[in-house]
Amino acid sequence: MKTLDMIAITIGIIGAINWGLIGFFNFNLVELVFGIGWLTQVVYMVVGLCGLYLLTFYMKIGDRYSR
């Protein structure tokens, strides 16, 4: 599980950096690297799924502090 957690965190950070670049500079790194097409769509879906998985970290943190 630790490997999956690290992969999800890494992808989440990459997604957050991309959103920061879009917000601050109107620059989309994912589209620059992968072009506009189906592969970019897949990258966005993977980042979104990792974000949903990272929501489970709240439960892990809550369990740790409730003891």
Buried (B, 14 or more C-beta within 10 A) or exposed (E): EEEEBEEBBEBBEBBEEBBEBBEEEEEBBBBEEBEEEEEBEEBBEBBEEBBEBBEEEEEEEEEEEEE
